[in-house]
Amino acid sequence: MNETIEIKLDEADKQAMMTENRLSHEEIFSNVRKMKTFDEMLAKQMKDEEFKKEYEAIQPEMNEIRASVDARTSQEQ
């Protein structure tokens, strides 16, 4: 079984190297520029009513978490 895992990892490494070699630096940077920000992705997701409802439902808990993190962070400074 370990041999099978090692072979699959070797194949994955080879595939990654082949992909990396095929992409020029400009292609890589072009792909990075196309990446969306969190806000852009959230705005798209918020168009889905079910997602929006769940997202809004967890905001009170998220606010508590943010307040806790902020309080701990301010104590470290």
C-alpha positions in Angstrom: 0.0 0.0 0.0 2.8 2.4 0.8 4.3 1.8 -2.7 1.0 2.8 -4.2 0.9 6.1 -2.2 4.5 6.9 -3.2 3.8 6.2 -6.8 0.7 8.4 -6.8 2.7 11.2 -5.1 5.5 10.8 -7.7 3.0 11.1 -10.5 1.4 14.2 -8.9 4.9 15.8 -8.5 5.6 15.1 -12.2 2.3 16.6 -13.2 2.9 19.7 -11.1 6.4 20.1 -12.7 5.0 19.7 -16.2 2.3 22.3 -15.5 4.8 24.7 -14.0 7.1 24.3 -16.9 4.3 25.0 -19.4 3.3 28.2 -17.8 5.4 31.2 -18.3 5.8 33.8 -15.6 3.5 36.1 -17.6 0.8 33.5 -17.7 1.1 32.9 -13.9 0.9 36.7 -13.2 -2.0 37.0 -15.6 -3.9 34.3 -13.7 -3.1 36.0 -10.4 -4.5 39.3 -11.7 -7.7 37.5 -12.6 -8.2 36.3 -9.0 -11.1 37.8 -7.3 -11.0 39.5 -3.9 -13.0 38.3 -1.0 -15.4 41.2 -1.4 -16.0 40.4 -5.1 -16.7 36.7 -4.3 -19.0 37.6 -1.4 -20.9 40.0 -3.5 -21.5 37.3 -6.1 -22.5 34.8 -3.4 -24.9 37.3 -1.8 -27.0 37.2 -4.9 -28.0 33.7 -3.9 -30.9 34.2 -1.5 -30.2 31.0 0.5 -26.6 31.9 1.0 -27.5 35.5 1.9 -30.0 34.3 4.6 -27.4 31.9 6.2 -24.6 34.5 6.0 -26.8 37.1 7.7 -27.9 34.6 10.3 -24.3 34.0 11.5 -23.3 37.7 11.7 -24.2 38.1 15.4 -21.8 35.2 16.3 -19.2 36.5 13.9 -19.4 39.9 15.6 -18.7 38.3 18.9 -15.7 36.4 17.5 -14.3 39.6 16.0 -14.7 41.4 19.3 -12.9 38.6 21.1 -10.1 38.6 18.6 -9.8 42.4 18.8 -9.7 42.3 22.6 -6.9 39.7 22.6 -5.0 41.5 19.9 -5.1 44.8 21.8 -3.8 43.1 25.0 -0.7 41.8 23.1 0.3 45.3 22.1 
